[in-house]
Amino acid sequence: MDRGRTYDVLASFRALALPARSFNYLPHSLKRSSIRMENPTFSSEASAKPRGAFIVVEGLDRSGKSTQCAKLRSFLESSGHLTELWRSLMEEKLKGGTTLIVDSYSYSGVAFSSAKGLGIEWCKAPEVGLLAPDSVLYLDISPERAAERGGYGDERYECRM
C-alpha cells in the first residue's frame, strides 16, 4: 500500500475538524464535531424520554476503534446508560433513550473520497441531512504505528486506493 496515500487520508480527517463544544450529560466531557449533518425534523422533536447520545469513533484502520467502542459501551452500561453498537433504526433508538456507538460514520467516506482527489465540499454534500453525532472521537495514530498492529491496509477503502 502507498503510505503517502494514507497520510492524505489522515490529513483529510483533520481537515474535517470544526470548532468543538463539549456536552455534559455523559460521565466525561467529550467533544463534538459536525459537518452540518443534523436532520432538523429529528432534532427539534420533543420527547418525554431523554434522547440517547450518538457517539462516533473515527480513526485510521487498526487505530483501535472497535476496541474503544467496546470499552466505551462497557463503561456507559456500567454507569446505567442504555447503549447499542451500530444497528439500523438509529432515530428510533435515539428517541427511545439508547446511546449509539458507531465504529466509523460518514466522516470516513468523506476523508477517503477527498484523499482520492475529489473536492472536500463535493464529498461532504451527500452527508447533509444525516444525523449529526453528539460526539466524534478521533483516534489519532501514525500510519507507521497502525501498520505495526497487523492487517493494516486490508480494509475495503484502502484496497481500492
C-alpha positions in Angstrom: 0.0 0.0 0.0 1.2 3.5 -0.8 1.9 5.1 2.6 1.7 8.6 1.0 -2.0 8.0 0.3 -2.5 7.0 4.0 -1.1 10.4 5.1 -3.5 12.1 2.7 -6.4 10.3 4.4 -5.1 11.4 7.8 -4.9 15.0 6.6 -8.4 14.7 5.2 -9.7 13.6 8.6 -8.0 16.6 10.3 -9.4 19.0 7.6 -12.9 17.9 8.7 -12.4 19.2 12.2 -14.7 22.1 13.1 -14.8 24.1 16.4 -15.7 21.6 19.1 -18.1 22.1 22.0 -18.5 19.8 24.9 -21.7 18.3 26.2 -22.1 17.5 29.9 -24.7 14.7 30.2 -22.2 11.9 29.8 -19.8 11.0 32.6 -16.8 12.7 30.9 -16.7 15.8 28.9 -16.5 14.7 25.2 -16.1 16.9 22.2 -18.5 17.4 19.3 -17.5 17.9 15.6 -20.0 18.0 12.8 -20.3 18.6 9.1 -23.7 20.2 9.4 -25.4 16.8 9.1 -28.2 17.3 11.6 -31.7 16.3 10.5 -33.8 19.3 11.7 -37.1 17.3 12.0 -35.4 14.8 14.2 -33.5 17.2 16.5 -36.4 19.5 17.0 -38.9 16.9 18.2 -39.9 16.9 21.8 -39.8 13.7 23.6 -41.0 12.6 27.1 -37.8 10.4 27.4 -34.4 12.0 27.3 -32.7 11.3 24.0 -29.7 9.0 23.9 -26.3 10.2 22.8 -24.9 9.5 19.3 -21.1 8.9 19.6 -18.9 8.2 16.6 -15.3 6.8 16.9 -13.2 7.6 13.9 -9.5 6.9 13.0 -7.3 5.1 10.6 -7.6 1.3 10.2 -6.0 -0.5 13.1 -6.2 2.6 15.4 -8.3 0.8 17.9 -11.8 2.0 17.0 -13.6 -1.3 17.7 -11.7 -1.8 20.9 -12.5 1.7 22.2 -16.2 1.3 21.1 -16.4 -1.9 23.2 -14.7 -0.2 26.2 -16.9 2.9 25.9 -20.0 0.7 25.7 -19.0 -1.3 28.8 -18.2 1.9 30.7 -21.5 3.6 29.8 -23.6 0.5 30.5 -21.9 0.1 33.9 -23.0 3.7 34.6 -26.6 2.9 33.8 -26.8 4.1 30.2 -28.6 2.0 27.5 -26.2 1.6 24.6 -26.0 -0.2 21.3 -23.2 -0.6 18.8 -24.2 0.3 15.2 -27.6 -1.1 14.3 -30.4 0.0 11.9 -33.2 2.3 13.1 -30.8 4.9 14.6 -33.5 7.5 15.1 -35.9 5.1 16.8 -33.1 4.0 19.2 -32.0 7.6 20.0 -35.6 8.7 20.6 -36.0 5.8 22.9 -33.1 7.0 25.0 -30.5 4.5 23.7 -26.9 5.7 23.2 -25.5 4.6 19.9 -21.8 3.9 19.5 -20.7 3.8 15.8 -17.3 2.4 14.6 -16.8 4.9 11.7 -19.5 7.0 10.1 -19.8 9.3 7.1 -16.6 11.2 8.1 -14.6 8.2 6.9 -16.2 8.2 3.5 -15.6 12.0 3.1 -12.0 11.6 4.2 -11.2 8.7 1.9 -13.0 10.3 -1.1 -11.2 13.6 -0.6 -7.9 11.7 -0.3 -8.6 10.4 -3.8 -8.6 13.9 -5.1 -12.3 14.7 -5.0 -13.2 18.2 -3.7 -14.0 18.3 0.0 -17.2 20.2 -0.5 -18.3 17.7 -3.1 -17.5 14.9 -0.8 -19.5 16.4 2.1 -22.6 17.2 0.0 -24.3 13.8 0.4 -23.8 13.9 4.2 -26.3 16.8 4.6 -29.4 15.5 6.3 -27.7 12.6 8.1 -28.0 12.5 11.9 -25.2 14.6 13.5 -23.4 12.8 16.2 -23.3 14.3 19.7 -19.6 13.4 19.9 -16.9 12.3 17.4 -13.9 10.7 18.9 -10.9 10.6 16.5 -8.3 8.1 17.4 -5.0 9.7 16.3 -2.4 7.1 15.4 0.5 7.4 13.0 0.3 5.2 9.8 3.5 3.6 10.9 2.1 2.6 14.3 -1.2 1.4 12.8 0.8 -0.8 10.3 2.6 -2.4 13.3 -0.7 -3.7 14.5 -1.2 -6.1 11.6 -3.8 -6.2 8.8 -3.2 -2.5 8.0 -4.4 -1.6 4.5 -6.5 -4.7 4.1 -9.8 -2.8 4.8 -12.2 -2.1 1.9 -11.3 1.5 1.2 -7.5 1.1 1.3 -7.6 -1.9 -1.0 -9.1 0.3 -3.7 -6.6 3.1 -3.4 
